[in-house]
């Protein structure tokens, strides 16, 4: 059995199926006693153990949202109007290894990360805004144009609901009331652009986001205004 070490560094995490030691891992996780590597090991162990149930729960939520969520149904119709066709067959729930809530590929559809705690309605709407932008504005996903990437990330973060005040307040410890929504959108768009393969660093990402900010943040299509 592994003693929870990564090289010579004690991570605080022990690989095991023993219920007592798993409880101890959880206690160390909750009380901040794991190293960064231990935290990663804990999350991976948890995600591997509950992959099937996470995906089932994600699929149930996806089906419910497609049937009953006003914002999801609205975006689905607007995408259909542009010749797209998003449905549960091309909106897939999977276990993700990267720290992201989901993703979009123009040829294959939307991926939802079943093992991430982000509210699924916000994540699905975020990716649907990307799909709308791809169809309506011919956003360039192939040549990795950073200005295109920055604009669609600004719009998706702004329109999806992921920057709602109470979500920022309770879940991300962001307490600024003035311009909270704008700051959240800029922060999340910058993080998303920074991980693009052709983006050098966060500095370049922030620069590109600022360059397109005024026009892209003001563009709320297909909504008349920011919905959430």
C-alpha positions as a LaTeX table, in Angstrom:
\begin{tabular}{lrrr}
\hline
Residue & $x$ (\AA) & $y$ (\AA) & $z$ (\AA) \\
\hline
Unk1 & 0.00 & 0.00 & 0.00 \\
Unk2 & 1.22 & 3.50 & $-0.81$ \\
Unk3 & 2.07 & 5.61 & 2.24 \\
Unk4 & 0.76 & 8.74 & 0.55 \\
Unk5 & 4.18 & 9.98 & $-0.49$ \\
Unk6 & 5.01 & 11.63 & $-3.78$ \\
Unk7 & 8.76 & 11.21 & $-4.14$ \\
Unk8 & 10.14 & 12.05 & $-0.69$ \\
Unk9 & 7.40 & 14.52 & 0.15 \\
Unk10 & 4.64 & 13.46 & 2.55 \\
Unk11 & 1.46 & 14.71 & 0.89 \\
Unk12 & $-0.80$ & 13.77 & 3.79 \\
Unk13 & $-2.90$ & 11.54 & 1.53 \\
Unk14 & $-2.96$ & 7.73 & 1.67 \\
Unk15 & $-4.13$ & 5.61 & $-1.28$ \\
Unk16 & $-6.48$ & 3.02 & 0.19 \\
Unk17 & $-9.89$ & 1.34 & 0.11 \\
Unk18 & $-9.99$ & 1.12 & 3.90 \\
Unk19 & $-13.03$ & 3.16 & 5.13 \\
Unk20 & $-11.23$ & 4.48 & 8.22 \\
Unk21 & $-8.22$ & 5.74 & 6.27 \\
Unk22 & $-10.50$ & 7.23 & 3.62 \\
Unk23 & $-12.32$ & 9.12 & 6.39 \\
Unk24 & $-8.94$ & 10.33 & 7.68 \\
Unk25 & $-8.06$ & 11.52 & 4.16 \\
Unk26 & $-11.34$ & 13.44 & 4.04 \\
Unk27 & $-10.70$ & 15.01 & 7.45 \\
Unk28 & $-7.23$ & 16.14 & 6.35 \\
Unk29 & $-8.72$ & 17.48 & 3.11 \\
Unk30 & $-11.38$ & 19.50 & 4.94 \\
Unk31 & $-8.97$ & 20.86 & 7.55 \\
Unk32 & $-6.23$ & 21.86 & 5.11 \\
Unk33 & $-3.67$ & 19.26 & 6.19 \\
Unk34 & $-2.88$ & 18.03 & 2.67 \\
Unk35 & $-0.16$ & 19.44 & 0.46 \\
Unk36 & $-1.04$ & 20.68 & $-3.01$ \\
Unk37 & $-0.14$ & 17.25 & $-4.39$ \\
Unk38 & $-2.16$ & 15.59 & $-1.63$ \\
Unk39 & $-5.15$ & 17.74 & $-2.53$ \\
Unk40 & $-4.79$ & 16.65 & $-6.17$ \\
Unk41 & $-4.53$ & 12.99 & $-5.12$ \\
Unk42 & $-7.63$ & 13.29 & $-2.93$ \\
Unk43 & $-9.68$ & 14.84 & $-5.72$ \\
Unk44 & $-8.55$ & 12.20 & $-8.22$ \\
Unk45 & $-9.32$ & 9.37 & $-5.80$ \\
Unk46 & $-12.76$ & 10.80 & $-5.08$ \\
Unk47 & $-13.48$ & 11.38 & $-8.79$ \\
Unk48 & $-12.41$ & 7.86 & $-9.77$ \\
Unk49 & $-14.50$ & 6.30 & $-7.00$ \\
Unk50 & $-17.70$ & 8.17 & $-7.85$ \\
Unk51 & $-17.31$ & 8.53 & $-11.64$ \\
Unk52 & $-20.35$ & 6.42 & $-12.53$ \\
Unk53 & $-22.72$ & 8.08 & $-10.05$ \\
Unk54 & $-21.40$ & 11.57 & $-10.91$ \\
Unk55 & $-22.08$ & 10.99 & $-14.61$ \\
Unk56 & $-25.56$ & 9.60 & $-13.91$ \\
Unk57 & $-26.40$ & 12.63 & $-11.77$ \\
Unk58 & $-25.03$ & 14.97 & $-14.45$ \\
Unk59 & $-27.09$ & 13.27 & $-17.15$ \\
Unk60 & $-30.26$ & 13.50 & $-15.05$ \\
Unk61 & $-29.65$ & 17.22 & $-14.47$ \\
Unk62 & $-28.87$ & 17.77 & $-18.16$ \\
Unk63 & $-32.14$ & 16.12 & $-19.20$ \\
Unk64 & $-34.09$ & 18.17 & $-16.67$ \\
Unk65 & $-32.49$ & 21.44 & $-17.80$ \\
Unk66 & $-33.17$ & 20.71 & $-21.47$ \\
Unk67 & $-36.82$ & 20.22 & $-20.63$ \\
Unk68 & $-37.50$ & 22.83 & $-17.94$ \\
Unk69 & $-34.76$ & 25.50 & $-17.67$ \\
Unk70 & $-35.94$ & 28.76 & $-19.31$ \\
Unk71 & $-32.42$ & 29.95 & $-20.18$ \\
Unk72 & $-31.27$ & 26.58 & $-21.52$ \\
Unk73 & $-34.43$ & 26.15 & $-23.62$ \\
Unk74 & $-34.08$ & 29.72 & $-24.93$ \\
Unk75 & $-30.45$ & 29.15 & $-25.97$ \\
Unk76 & $-31.30$ & 25.79 & $-27.50$ \\
Unk77 & $-33.97$ & 27.45 & $-29.67$ \\
Unk78 & $-31.64$ & 30.29 & $-30.72$ \\
Unk79 & $-28.98$ & 27.74 & $-31.70$ \\
Unk80 & $-31.58$ & 25.77 & $-33.65$ \\
Unk81 & $-32.58$ & 28.98 & $-35.47$ \\
Unk82 & $-28.98$ & 29.27 & $-36.69$ \\
Unk83 & $-28.92$ & 25.71 & $-38.01$ \\
Unk84 & $-27.40$ & 24.07 & $-34.95$ \\
Unk85 & $-28.89$ & 21.15 & $-33.09$ \\
Unk86 & $-27.95$ & 20.61 & $-29.46$ \\
Unk87 & $-29.65$ & 17.76 & $-27.63$ \\
Unk88 & $-28.80$ & 15.18 & $-25.00$ \\
Unk89 & $-27.07$ & 13.04 & $-27.63$ \\
Unk90 & $-24.35$ & 15.64 & $-28.20$ \\
Unk91 & $-24.26$ & 17.14 & $-24.71$ \\
Unk92 & $-22.16$ & 14.56 & $-22.89$ \\
Unk93 & $-21.26$ & 14.11 & $-19.23$ \\
Unk94 & $-17.78$ & 12.78 & $-18.51$ \\
Unk95 & $-15.21$ & 12.67 & $-15.72$ \\
Unk96 & $-12.68$ & 15.44 & $-16.35$ \\
Unk97 & $-9.08$ & 15.51 & $-15.15$ \\
Unk98 & $-8.60$ & 19.21 & $-15.84$ \\
Unk99 & $-10.02$ & 21.94 & $-13.53$ \\
Unk100 & $-12.82$ & 23.04 & $-15.84$ \\
Unk101 & $-16.59$ & 22.86 & $-15.84$ \\
Unk102 & $-17.05$ & 21.90 & $-19.47$ \\
Unk103 & $-16.07$ & 22.55 & $-23.05$ \\
Unk104 & $-17.29$ & 22.86 & $-26.63$ \\
Unk105 & $-16.05$ & 21.30 & $-29.84$ \\
Unk106 & $-17.85$ & 22.55 & $-32.97$ \\
Unk107 & $-17.86$ & 19.08 & $-34.52$ \\
Unk108 & $-18.78$ & 16.98 & $-31.48$ \\
Unk109 & $-20.91$ & 19.14 & $-29.18$ \\
Unk110 & $-20.72$ & 20.07 & $-25.52$ \\
Unk111 & $-18.83$ & 18.29 & $-22.77$ \\
Unk112 & $-20.01$ & 18.69 & $-19.15$ \\
Unk113 & $-17.55$ & 17.74 & $-16.40$ \\
Unk114 & $-19.62$ & 15.57 & $-14.09$ \\
Unk115 & $-17.07$ & 15.69 & $-11.27$ \\
Unk116 & $-16.96$ & 19.48 & $-10.96$ \\
Unk117 & $-19.06$ & 21.38 & $-8.39$ \\
Unk118 & $-20.05$ & 24.23 & $-10.74$ \\
Unk119 & $-23.85$ & 24.63 & $-11.09$ \\
Unk120 & $-24.72$ & 22.67 & $-14.21$ \\
Unk121 & $-27.23$ & 25.20 & $-15.55$ \\
Unk122 & $-24.55$ & 27.91 & $-15.60$ \\
Unk123 & $-21.97$ & 25.62 & $-17.19$ \\
Unk124 & $-24.35$ & 24.40 & $-19.88$ \\
Unk125 & $-25.49$ & 27.94 & $-20.67$ \\
Unk126 & $-21.85$ & 29.09 & $-20.85$ \\
Unk127 & $-21.06$ & 26.45 & $-23.46$ \\
Unk128 & $-24.28$ & 27.20 & $-25.35$ \\
Unk129 & $-23.22$ & 30.84 & $-25.65$ \\
Unk130 & $-19.98$ & 29.58 & $-27.22$ \\
Unk131 & $-22.02$ & 27.44 & $-29.62$ \\
Unk132 & $-24.21$ & 30.42 & $-30.52$ \\
Unk133 & $-21.13$ & 32.59 & $-31.14$ \\
Unk134 & $-19.60$ & 29.91 & $-33.34$ \\
Unk135 & $-22.71$ & 29.76 & $-35.52$ \\
Unk136 & $-23.74$ & 33.42 & $-35.48$ \\
Unk137 & $-20.40$ & 35.23 & $-35.56$ \\
Unk138 & $-18.16$ & 32.53 & $-37.07$ \\
Unk139 & $-15.90$ & 32.58 & $-34.02$ \\
Unk140 & $-12.55$ & 31.11 & $-34.99$ \\
Unk141 & $-11.97$ & 27.95 & $-32.93$ \\
Unk142 & $-9.47$ & 26.50 & $-35.39$ \\
Unk143 & $-6.71$ & 29.11 & $-35.70$ \\
Unk144 & $-6.88$ & 30.06 & $-32.02$ \\
Unk145 & $-7.46$ & 33.78 & $-32.60$ \\
Unk146 & $-7.09$ & 35.21 & $-29.09$ \\
Unk147 & $-9.38$ & 38.17 & $-29.75$ \\
Unk148 & $-12.14$ & 35.79 & $-30.82$ \\
Unk149 & $-11.46$ & 33.66 & $-27.75$ \\
Unk150 & $-11.53$ & 36.66 & $-25.41$ \\
Unk151 & $-14.79$ & 37.97 & $-26.85$ \\
Unk152 & $-16.70$ & 34.71 & $-26.59$ \\
Unk153 & $-15.33$ & 34.07 & $-23.06$ \\
Unk154 & $-16.46$ & 37.54 & $-21.96$ \\
Unk155 & $-19.94$ & 36.94 & $-23.38$ \\
Unk156 & $-20.24$ & 33.42 & $-21.98$ \\
Unk157 & $-19.19$ & 34.46 & $-18.46$ \\
Unk158 & $-21.46$ & 37.49 & $-18.52$ \\
Unk159 & $-24.60$ & 35.85 & $-19.91$ \\
Unk160 & $-24.49$ & 32.39 & $-18.32$ \\
Unk161 & $-25.12$ & 33.37 & $-14.70$ \\
Unk162 & $-21.75$ & 32.18 & $-13.41$ \\
Unk163 & $-20.95$ & 35.72 & $-12.21$ \\
Unk164 & $-24.11$ & 36.26 & $-10.19$ \\
Unk165 & $-23.44$ & 38.31 & $-7.05$ \\
Unk166 & $-24.49$ & 35.66 & $-4.54$ \\
Unk167 & $-22.46$ & 32.96 & $-6.27$ \\
Unk168 & $-19.39$ & 35.18 & $-6.09$ \\
Unk169 & $-20.15$ & 36.12 & $-2.48$ \\
Unk170 & $-20.79$ & 32.66 & $-1.02$ \\
Unk171 & $-18.66$ & 30.38 & $-3.16$ \\
Unk172 & $-15.65$ & 32.47 & $-4.22$ \\
Unk173 & $-15.33$ & 34.89 & $-1.29$ \\
Unk174 & $-15.56$ & 37.92 & $-3.59$ \\
Unk175 & $-17.14$ & 40.66 & $-1.50$ \\
Unk176 & $-16.86$ & 43.70 & $-3.75$ \\
Unk177 & $-20.33$ & 45.08 & $-4.51$ \\
Unk178 & $-19.37$ & 47.82 & $-6.97$ \\
Unk179 & $-18.69$ & 46.44 & $-10.46$ \\
Unk180 & $-18.69$ & 42.90 & $-9.05$ \\
Unk181 & $-20.21$ & 41.43 & $-12.22$ \\
Unk182 & $-17.70$ & 43.12 & $-14.53$ \\
Unk183 & $-14.73$ & 42.11 & $-12.38$ \\
Unk184 & $-15.90$ & 38.50 & $-12.25$ \\
Unk185 & $-16.36$ & 38.37 & $-16.03$ \\
Unk186 & $-12.91$ & 39.85 & $-16.65$ \\
Unk187 & $-11.27$ & 37.48 & $-14.18$ \\
Unk188 & $-12.88$ & 34.35 & $-15.59$ \\
Unk189 & $-12.38$ & 35.39 & $-19.22$ \\
Unk190 & $-8.70$ & 36.08 & $-18.54$ \\
Unk191 & $-8.22$ & 32.66 & $-16.92$ \\
Unk192 & $-9.89$ & 30.93 & $-19.88$ \\
Unk193 & $-7.86$ & 32.81 & $-22.49$ \\
Unk194 & $-4.61$ & 32.21 & $-20.58$ \\
Unk195 & $-4.87$ & 28.42 & $-21.03$ \\
Unk196 & $-5.15$ & 28.68 & $-24.82$ \\
Unk197 & $-2.12$ & 27.01 & $-26.45$ \\
Unk198 & $-1.01$ & 30.17 & $-28.25$ \\
Unk199 & $-1.39$ & 32.51 & $-25.25$ \\
Unk200 & 1.94 & 33.23 & $-23.58$ \\
Unk201 & 0.73 & 34.03 & $-20.06$ \\
Unk202 & $-1.89$ & 35.74 & $-17.91$ \\
Unk203 & $-0.46$ & 39.14 & $-18.81$ \\
Unk204 & $-1.13$ & 38.61 & $-22.51$ \\
Unk205 & $-4.57$ & 37.16 & $-21.73$ \\
Unk206 & $-5.54$ & 40.19 & $-19.65$ \\
Unk207 & $-4.29$ & 42.53 & $-22.39$ \\
Unk208 & $-6.44$ & 40.83 & $-25.06$ \\
Unk209 & $-9.50$ & 40.77 & $-22.79$ \\
Unk210 & $-9.11$ & 44.51 & $-22.16$ \\
Unk211 & $-8.73$ & 45.22 & $-25.88$ \\
Unk212 & $-12.11$ & 43.72 & $-26.77$ \\
Unk213 & $-13.90$ & 44.41 & $-23.49$ \\
Unk214 & $-16.16$ & 47.35 & $-24.35$ \\
Unk215 & $-17.76$ & 45.90 & $-27.45$ \\
Unk216 & $-17.98$ & 42.28 & $-26.26$ \\
Unk217 & $-19.33$ & 42.97 & $-22.76$ \\
Unk218 & $-21.99$ & 45.27 & $-24.24$ \\
Unk219 & $-23.10$ & 42.60 & $-26.73$ \\
Unk220 & $-25.83$ & 40.56 & $-25.01$ \\
Unk221 & $-27.19$ & 38.74 & $-28.07$ \\
Unk222 & $-29.33$ & 36.66 & $-28.25$ \\
Unk223 & $-30.70$ & 38.26 & $-25.04$ \\
Unk224 & $-32.05$ & 41.81 & $-24.91$ \\
Unk225 & $-30.02$ & 42.29 & $-21.72$ \\
Unk226 & $-28.02$ & 40.24 & $-19.25$ \\
Unk227 & $-30.49$ & 37.52 & $-18.29$ \\
Unk228 & $-29.17$ & 36.54 & $-14.88$ \\
\hline
\end{tabular}
